[in-house]
Amino acid sequence: MNRRPLLAGVLALAMGLTLAGCSSAGEPDLEIVGAYLPQPVSDMAAGFLVVQNKGDAGDRLTSVTSPLSDDVTIHETKNRKMRKVSSFEVPAKGELDLERGGNHIMFMKLKQKPKQGEKVSVELHFEKAGRITVDLPVKETTHNPKKQ
């Protein structure tokens, strides 16, 4: 009896199980919910969303890109003052909340003004999870789900 094929099969199975175990442990598991962009009234706009991390490892939102603008940044708001930041933490088993009056995505020098009912595509860039594309539905200018 030739044991090489059997041994090769056992080794392949063991390697597959080992790799599967490594890839799922200690990684972020991100989901984007509640995304929207209020209809802009000028050549600037802000985007809001929640990044939920169900994974065992944290991640960082490092940048955002969009066809809507060549100048998209992430801003934090503290003491009613906005400032550009290089990244936001997405904690393990936690979330990053980008909301009105708080941290948000800022679009400057819009190429066009999207209207209510349209969608704006954005690409979120994460340190570990890579790129995630999301469509932000354009809502009325005063839309604020926290106050509904």
Backbone as CSV, one residue per row, in Angstrom:
resi,resn,N_x,N_y,N_z,CA_x,CA_y,CA_z,C_x,C_y,C_z
1,MET,0.841,-1.178,0.000,0.000,0.000,0.000,0.888,1.244,0.000
2,ASN,0.579,2.186,-0.884,1.361,3.408,-0.988,0.775,4.456,-0.058
3,ARG,1.556,4.878,0.905,1.061,5.811,1.925,1.276,7.284,1.541
4,ARG,2.003,7.543,0.483,2.268,8.937,0.104,0.991,9.723,-0.202
5,PRO,0.066,9.195,-1.014,-1.162,9.974,-1.257,-1.952,10.211,0.034
6,LEU,-2.008,9.218,0.911,-2.718,9.371,2.166,-2.034,10.439,3.028
7,LEU,-0.720,10.370,3.129,0.034,11.345,3.917,-0.121,12.750,3.327
8,ALA,-0.073,12.875,2.007,-0.244,14.173,1.359,-1.633,14.735,1.662
9,GLY,-2.650,13.892,1.632,-4.018,14.327,1.933,-4.150,14.795,3.365
10,VAL,-3.556,14.052,4.306,-3.603,14.423,5.716,-2.883,15.753,5.939
11,LEU,-1.709,15.912,5.319,-0.968,17.168,5.458,-1.745,18.343,4.859
12,ALA,-2.371,18.143,3.708,-3.145,19.211,3.076,-4.318,19.615,3.965
13,LEU,-5.000,18.631,4.550,-6.116,18.904,5.441,-5.629,19.671,6.676
14,ALA,-4.526,19.245,7.250,-3.984,19.906,8.439,-3.580,21.343,8.122
15,MET,-2.950,21.563,6.971,-2.549,22.921,6.578,-3.782,23.797,6.384
16,GLY,-4.823,23.253,5.750,-6.055,24.008,5.528,-6.691,24.411,6.842
17,LEU,-6.750,23.499,7.797,-7.330,23.818,9.096,-6.489,24.847,9.833
18,THR,-5.177,24.728,9.741,-4.289,25.681,10.398,-4.473,27.071,9.810
19,LEU,-4.515,27.177,8.461,-4.686,28.476,7.823,-6.050,29.070,8.136
20,ALA,-7.080,28.254,8.153,-8.417,28.744,8.477,-8.445,29.297,9.895
21,GLY,-7.787,28.629,10.796,-7.744,29.096,12.182,-7.010,30.407,12.306
22,CYS,-5.938,30.581,11.551,-5.156,31.809,11.632,-5.903,32.987,11.034
23,SER,-6.655,32.761,9.969,-7.270,33.882,9.289,-8.459,34.444,10.051
24,SER,-9.115,33.675,10.878,-10.307,34.198,11.539,-10.019,34.748,12.936
25,ALA,-8.973,34.293,13.554,-8.679,34.738,14.916,-7.964,36.078,14.888
26,GLY,-8.418,36.995,15.706,-7.710,38.254,15.875,-7.814,39.216,14.712
27,GLU,-8.899,39.160,13.933,-9.063,40.090,12.823,-10.320,40.914,13.005
28,PRO,-10.319,42.121,12.447,-11.539,42.916,12.498,-12.619,42.298,11.603
29,ASP,-13.872,42.479,11.957,-15.019,42.027,11.175,-15.944,43.232,11.083
30,LEU,-15.785,44.022,10.008,-16.434,45.323,9.923,-17.726,45.291,9.116
31,GLU,-18.705,46.049,9.591,-19.964,46.244,8.878,-20.314,47.728,8.968
32,ILE,-20.759,48.300,7.840,-21.119,49.714,7.793,-22.639,49.816,7.824
33,VAL,-23.167,50.609,8.746,-24.623,50.787,8.883,-24.962,52.269,9.029
34,GLY,-26.216,52.610,8.755,-26.714,53.962,8.999,-26.049,55.050,8.189
35,ALA,-25.541,54.736,7.015,-24.814,55.721,6.213,-25.768,56.706,5.541
36,TYR,-25.378,57.985,5.520,-26.134,58.993,4.772,-25.299,60.251,4.572
37,LEU,-25.766,61.081,3.628,-25.149,62.365,3.344,-26.291,63.372,3.199
38,PRO,-26.372,64.384,4.073,-27.397,65.405,3.891,-27.173,66.158,2.579
39,GLN,-28.259,66.471,1.879,-28.130,67.200,0.614,-27.363,68.489,0.858
40,PRO,-26.251,68.692,0.128,-25.433,69.888,0.368,-26.105,71.159,-0.154
41,VAL,-25.819,72.277,0.522,-26.332,73.576,0.105,-25.196,74.471,-0.424
42,SER,-23.973,73.972,-0.358,-22.812,74.718,-0.872,-21.899,73.724,-1.589
43,ASP,-20.641,74.098,-1.765,-19.690,73.192,-2.429,-18.980,72.284,-1.428
44,MET,-19.580,72.155,-0.233,-19.063,71.251,0.801,-20.194,70.327,1.241
45,ALA,-19.817,69.158,1.777,-20.817,68.226,2.305,-20.159,67.405,3.406
46,ALA,-20.996,66.787,4.211,-20.506,65.912,5.279,-21.211,64.565,5.158
47,GLY,-20.477,63.500,5.474,-21.035,62.163,5.447,-20.984,61.534,6.819
48,PHE,-21.983,60.694,7.071,-22.113,60.083,8.385,-22.415,58.603,8.242
49,LEU,-21.908,57.801,9.180,-22.131,56.364,9.173,-21.607,55.772,10.467
50,VAL,-21.904,54.496,10.673,-21.378,53.772,11.822,-20.611,52.567,11.302
51,VAL,-19.382,52.396,11.787,-18.585,51.208,11.479,-18.676,50.302,12.696
52,GLN,-19.330,49.167,12.529,-19.436,48.185,13.610,-18.349,47.135,13.415
53,ASN,-17.654,46.817,14.499,-16.590,45.819,14.457,-16.983,44.664,15.372
54,LYS,-17.345,43.548,14.767,-17.716,42.366,15.541,-16.515,41.452,15.775
55,GLY,-15.359,41.863,15.291,-14.149,41.055,15.383,-13.410,41.219,16.695
56,ASP,-12.381,40.384,16.849,-11.573,40.361,18.065,-10.393,41.323,18.022
57,ALA,-10.214,42.017,16.897,-9.100,42.951,16.774,-9.621,44.313,16.341
58,GLY,-8.979,45.346,16.821,-9.329,46.697,16.416,-8.796,46.999,15.033
59,ASP,-9.237,48.109,14.478,-8.773,48.555,13.164,-8.759,50.079,13.194
60,ARG,-8.348,50.694,12.106,-8.331,52.148,12.013,-8.851,52.558,10.644
61,LEU,-9.761,53.533,10.639,-10.172,54.176,9.398,-9.106,55.218,9.097
62,THR,-8.402,55.049,7.979,-7.266,55.923,7.685,-7.567,56.990,6.640
63,SER,-8.547,56.736,5.770,-8.914,57.742,4.777,-10.203,57.338,4.077
64,VAL,-10.738,58.287,3.317,-11.951,58.074,2.532,-11.730,58.714,1.168
65,THR,-12.158,58.041,0.111,-12.114,58.612,-1.231,-13.504,58.518,-1.847
66,SER,-13.758,59.407,-2.823,-15.075,59.429,-3.461,-14.990,60.155,-4.797
67,PRO,-15.782,59.717,-5.772,-15.854,60.460,-7.036,-16.493,61.840,-6.865
68,LEU,-17.177,62.093,-5.752,-17.842,63.370,-5.504,-16.846,64.521,-5.321
69,SER,-15.649,64.197,-4.817,-14.655,65.236,-4.518,-13.255,64.642,-4.517
70,ASP,-12.311,65.457,-4.920,-10.902,65.045,-4.828,-10.318,65.410,-3.464
71,ASP,-11.108,66.090,-2.642,-10.657,66.543,-1.328,-11.624,66.018,-0.257
72,VAL,-11.409,64.759,0.135,-12.242,64.122,1.155,-11.351,63.827,2.354
73,THR,-11.780,64.294,3.524,-10.985,64.112,4.737,-11.890,63.607,5.860
74,ILE,-11.259,63.164,6.932,-12.013,62.766,8.114,-11.721,63.791,9.208
75,HIS,-12.793,64.203,9.900,-12.695,65.266,10.903,-13.237,64.808,12.239
76,GLU,-12.598,65.270,13.281,-13.160,65.101,14.618,-13.708,66.449,15.066
77,THR,-14.710,66.386,15.935,-15.289,67.602,16.496,-15.144,67.536,18.005
78,LYS,-14.439,68.537,18.548,-14.278,68.652,20.002,-14.536,70.098,20.376
79,ASN,-15.336,70.293,21.415,-15.666,71.646,21.870,-16.164,72.519,20.712
80,ARG,-17.010,71.926,19.872,-17.615,72.599,18.726,-16.608,73.053,17.684
81,LYS,-15.415,72.498,17.709,-14.395,72.831,16.705,-14.033,71.578,15.919
82,MET,-13.997,71.743,14.586,-13.616,70.641,13.704,-12.127,70.716,13.424
83,ARG,-11.546,69.525,13.301,-10.159,69.493,12.826,-9.928,68.184,12.097
84,LYS,-9.127,68.270,11.060,-8.784,67.107,10.258,-7.916,66.170,11.096
85,VAL,-8.169,64.851,10.978,-7.348,63.861,11.672,-6.837,62.852,10.647
86,SER,-5.813,62.124,11.023,-5.224,61.147,10.107,-5.917,59.793,10.168
87,SER,-6.630,59.508,11.274,-7.324,58.220,11.389,-8.283,58.234,12.570
88,PHE,-9.190,57.257,12.556,-10.095,57.015,13.676,-9.975,55.558,14.081
89,GLU,-9.968,55.294,15.354,-9.929,53.927,15.860,-11.306,53.279,15.733
90,VAL,-11.286,51.995,15.347,-12.489,51.162,15.352,-12.180,50.028,16.334
91,PRO,-12.655,50.134,17.573,-12.250,49.159,18.591,-12.811,47.759,18.333
92,ALA,-12.078,46.760,18.802,-12.568,45.381,18.745,-13.881,45.298,19.503
93,LYS,-14.847,44.570,18.936,-16.171,44.397,19.564,-16.830,45.741,19.880
94,GLY,-16.514,46.765,19.087,-17.054,48.101,19.324,-17.433,48.763,18.018
95,GLU,-17.556,50.100,18.052,-17.931,50.796,16.833,-17.345,52.198,16.775
96,LEU,-17.259,52.695,15.554,-16.874,54.072,15.266,-18.132,54.747,14.755
97,ASP,-18.579,55.789,15.456,-19.810,56.486,15.103,-19.455,57.849,14.512
98,LEU,-19.707,58.004,13.232,-19.525,59.295,12.569,-20.916,59.914,12.472
99,GLU,-21.164,60.973,13.261,-22.518,61.503,13.399,-22.534,63.023,13.357
100,ARG,-23.722,63.567,13.090,-23.887,65.027,13.078,-23.473,65.590,14.427
101,GLY,-22.712,66.689,14.376,-22.245,67.322,15.599,-21.025,66.639,16.198
102,GLY,-20.557,65.588,15.542,-19.401,64.841,16.041,-18.417,64.557,14.925
103,ASN,-17.726,63.452,15.042,-16.769,63.051,14.024,-17.515,62.755,12.723
104,HIS,-16.863,63.043,11.575,-17.556,62.901,10.301,-16.579,62.848,9.130
105,ILE,-17.143,62.567,7.953,-16.399,62.623,6.691,-16.703,63.981,6.068
106,MET,-15.680,64.682,5.593,-15.867,66.015,5.012,-15.487,65.991,3.540
107,PHE,-16.390,66.469,2.699,-16.183,66.576,1.252,-16.051,68.059,0.910
108,MET,-14.930,68.450,0.350,-14.694,69.851,-0.031,-14.689,69.949,-1.563
109,LYS,-14.996,71.133,-2.071,-14.948,71.397,-3.516,-15.673,70.309,-4.312
110,LEU,-16.969,70.166,-4.033,-17.764,69.135,-4.701,-17.730,69.308,-6.220
111,LYS,-17.649,68.199,-6.935,-17.693,68.218,-8.393,-19.121,68.433,-8.886
112,GLN,-20.076,68.090,-8.054,-21.507,68.289,-8.334,-22.233,68.279,-7.010
113,LYS,-23.454,68.777,-6.990,-24.257,68.759,-5.767,-25.288,67.640,-5.892
114,PRO,-25.090,66.540,-5.163,-26.065,65.452,-5.237,-27.403,65.874,-4.632
115,LYS,-28.473,65.328,-5.184,-29.821,65.670,-4.728,-30.410,64.545,-3.890
116,GLN,-31.361,64.924,-3.042,-32.057,63.949,-2.201,-32.578,62.811,-3.067
117,GLY,-32.369,61.570,-2.591,-32.785,60.378,-3.325,-31.650,59.739,-4.117
118,GLU,-30.588,60.496,-4.400,-29.419,59.936,-5.094,-28.522,59.231,-4.081
119,LYS,-27.475,58.590,-4.596,-26.486,57.944,-3.722,-25.099,58.413,-4.107
120,VAL,-24.262,58.553,-3.097,-22.867,58.952,-3.297,-21.989,57.781,-2.872
121,SER,-21.144,57.331,-3.771,-20.243,56.219,-3.477,-18.991,56.736,-2.763
122,VAL,-18.601,56.028,-1.702,-17.349,56.331,-1.009,-16.584,55.029,-0.795
123,GLU,-15.286,55.172,-0.734,-14.437,54.032,-0.425,-13.738,54.337,0.895
124,LEU,-14.035,53.512,1.895,-13.422,53.653,3.211,-12.144,52.825,3.224
125,HIS,-11.054,53.401,3.678,-9.756,52.715,3.706,-9.399,52.411,5.159
126,PHE,-9.245,51.126,5.450,-8.921,50.676,6.798,-7.517,50.096,6.832
127,GLU,-6.855,50.261,7.966,-5.495,49.769,8.158,-5.401,48.260,7.938
128,LYS,-6.333,47.487,8.506,-6.280,46.027,8.418,-7.287,45.445,7.430
129,ALA,-8.499,45.955,7.446,-9.576,45.385,6.618,-9.471,45.795,5.150
130,GLY,-8.631,46.776,4.842,-8.497,47.214,3.454,-9.594,48.193,3.073
131,ARG,-10.090,48.056,1.841,-11.075,49.003,1.316,-12.482,48.420,1.386
132,ILE,-13.413,49.272,1.797,-14.826,48.902,1.808,-15.585,50.017,1.094
133,THR,-16.328,49.654,0.049,-17.122,50.628,-0.703,-18.532,50.682,-0.141
134,VAL,-19.031,51.894,0.048,-20.354,52.118,0.632,-21.058,53.205,-0.179
135,ASP,-22.363,53.051,-0.365,-23.174,54.104,-0.970,-23.868,54.879,0.136
136,LEU,-23.687,56.204,0.124,-24.353,57.068,1.089,-25.613,57.626,0.433
137,PRO,-26.797,57.240,0.921,-28.011,57.837,0.379,-28.076,59.317,0.746
138,VAL,-28.450,60.153,-0.230,-28.567,61.585,0.020,-29.947,61.840,0.629
139,LYS,-29.937,62.416,1.815,-31.161,62.712,2.577,-31.422,64.213,2.559
140,GLU,-32.562,64.630,3.116,-32.842,66.059,3.188,-31.742,66.747,3.997
141,THR,-31.566,68.022,3.745,-30.482,68.810,4.352,-30.471,68.719,5.872
142,THR,-31.633,68.654,6.495,-31.718,68.671,7.959,-31.786,67.272,8.571
143,HIS,-31.634,66.232,7.771,-31.772,64.846,8.276,-30.832,64.579,9.447
144,ASN,-31.398,64.048,10.523,-30.603,63.661,11.689,-31.301,62.498,12.367
145,PRO,-30.853,61.260,12.105,-31.541,60.089,12.675,-31.517,60.059,14.193
146,LYS,-30.590,60.721,14.832,-30.500,60.724,16.292,-31.645,61.531,16.923
147,LYS,-32.246,62.431,16.144,-33.300,63.293,16.681,-34.693,62.849,16.238
148,GLN,-34.808,61.680,15.637,-36.110,61.196,15.172,-36.780,60.349,16.206
